[in-house]
Amino acid sequence: TRVPMEEAARARAEKLKALREKSQAASESKEEGGKPTIKFRNYQPKTADLKEAVLPPAVAPDSFESVPTEKEEVRLDVAPKKPNWDLKRDITKKLEKLERRTQQAIVEMIREQVANSESANEADRETAGKMLAQAVSSM
């Protein structure tokens, strides 16, 4: 794949050089003649003296030479391997913040249960304390 890219780059450089030379020649001719020349790309003039200014039709490049035939298998590997990688990258900070808030809310709910169960028996207080310790250790 490197060789066609280098060839394309070389061809583009030659094309740009030719355009640059053409524009320099046009600017020099304008300075000498002082009168701009008329060029018709799409218009077909009716008078004979203007028909000389008609440009030949543009030729499309032969970029379809390497189109595979029906017998050849076409393989397109255009899609990225993980199409949602940018979404994950953008959301990670928000998810971390949300996870911290969720853990804090869980701990707060357990503390409220412990406070409410003070009037309950000793066994309930012990299980609530274990739940609180487990929630805090998971943070």
N, C-alpha and C positions, 0 to 999 in steps of 0.2 A: 504493500500500500504506500510505501514511501516513494517509490519511483514515479508512479503517476502523479503524486502531489508535487514532486520536484519538477516534473515536466510541465504540469499546469502552471506552476509558479514562473517557470522560465517563459512559457508562452504568454502569460499575463504581462511579464516585464517587457517582452518584445512588443506586445500590443500597446502598452502604455508609452513606450518610447516612440512608436510610430505615430500615435495620437499627439504626443508632445511636438514632434517634428512638423506634423501637419498643421497644428495650431500656430506654431511659429511662422510657418510659411504663409498661412492665411493672414496673420497680423502684419507681416512684411508687405504682402500684396495690397492690403488696405492702406498702408502708409504710402505706397507708391501710387496707386490708382486713385485713392480717395473715395471711390464709389463702391458701395457694397455689391456683391454679386447675389443674384437671386437663385435659389435652389428650390425645386419642387419635389417633394417626396411623395405626396399622395395626389396632388392636383394635376390634372391633365389639361394643359392649356390648349386653346383652339387656334391660336396664331402660330405660324411656323417659326418666327424668331424667338418665341418663348419656349418652344419645344426643346431647344438646345439645353435649357436649364433643368430639364427633368432628370432626376437621379435614377439610376437603375434600381429595381426592387431589391430590398434587403434579402440576403440568403440566411436562413436559419442554420446554426451550427449542427453538425452531425453528432449530437450527443447521445443518440439512441443506438449507436453501433453495438454496444455491449449489452443490449437487452437479451436476457436468456430466452431461449425458445421454450415451447410448452413441455418438451421432454426433459429439460434441465430443471433441477429443483431449485427454487428460489428460497433463500434463507435470510430472514430479516431479524437481526439482533439489535433493534433500535431501542426497545424499552429497557429502562434500568432494571437491575436485579431486584432492588427494593424500591418500589415507587413511592413509598411514604416516608423515606428517610428524613426529608426536610421537615415534615410535620412532627416527627418524633423529636427532632433537634429543637424545634421551636417550643414544644410543649413541656420538655423535661423540667425546666425551672418552675413552671406553674404546677406541675404534678408534685414536685418535691414540697413546695409550699402547702399544697392541699393535703398531702400526706401528713405533714407536721400538724396542721390544724385538726385533721381527723383524729390523730393520736391524742392531742390535747382534749378534744371533745369527749373521747372515750374515757379518758382518765377523769375528767370532770363529772361525767355521768356516774362513774363508779363511786367517786367520792360522795356524790349526792345520795346514792343508794346506801353507802356506809352511814352517812349522817341520819338517814331516815330509819335505818335498822338499829339505831342505838337503843330504841325502846324494845326491840325484839330480843330474842334469847341469844345466848353466847355463841351457839353453833353458827347462826346466821352471820354474826360479826366476823367469825373466823373465816368463813368462805368468802365474804366480801373483802376481807383483808388480803386473802390469797389472790382474788381477782385483780385487786388494785396493784399488788406486787407484780403479777404477771403482765399487766398492761404497761406498767412503768418499765419493766425489764425489756419489753418488746420494742420500746422506743429506741 
